[in-house]
Amino acid sequence: MSQRHIEIFSAGCSACTDTIELVNRMVCGSCSVEVLDMKDAAVAKRARELGIRSVPAVVIDGKLADCCASRGVDEATLRAAGVGRPA
């Protein structure tokens, strides 16, 4: 079984902390979660490459979650993208 890789781009704000907690509550045993600090230049560069314009942002298996491309993190959209389900 493959793992679903979830990246959370964070600036350490309270909204970012809330998103980290939300994703950690949602994940299943086949999910790996990585929290990335936007203060790191390499992380910020990757965020730009992925089209991230604001944080918090969630990337699932290399693709920016639809909710994060415009209106912010949304649990229903993350679930629809596969968070909490085996890959």
C-alpha positions, -999 to +999 in steps of 0.1 A: +000+000+000+014+034-009+014+064+014-004+096+008+021+125+015+006+156+030+027+188+032+015+218+053+030+251+045+030+272+077+042+306+089+036+297+125+004+317+128-026+306+148-045+298+115-015+276+105-016+259+139-053+252+135-047+237+101-019+215+114-042+202+142-071+197+117-049+176+093-034+156+121-070+147+133-080+137+098-050+115+087-051+078+085-024+052+089-012+055+053-007+092+055+025+110+062+024+146+073+052+171+069+050+207+083+071+231+063+083+265+076+078+293+051+106+312+068+130+287+051+140+301+017+139+266+001+104+260+014+092+295+002+107+287-032+088+254-034+056+271-023+059+296-052+065+267-076+033+250-063+013+282-067+008+289-030-001+325-024-011+324+012-006+302+043-017+279+057-017+257+026-020+220+022-004+200-006-015+164-011+008+141-031+024+171-047-008+189-057-021+220-039-055+212-024-083+231-042-094+248-010-059+263-006-058+278-040-084+304-032-105+305+000-084+288+027-083+253+043-116+234+043-121+200+059-146+188+033-123+196+004-093+180+021-114+148+026-125+149-010-088+151-020-081+120+000-068+131+034-078+104+059-081+076+032-055+052+021-038+061-011 
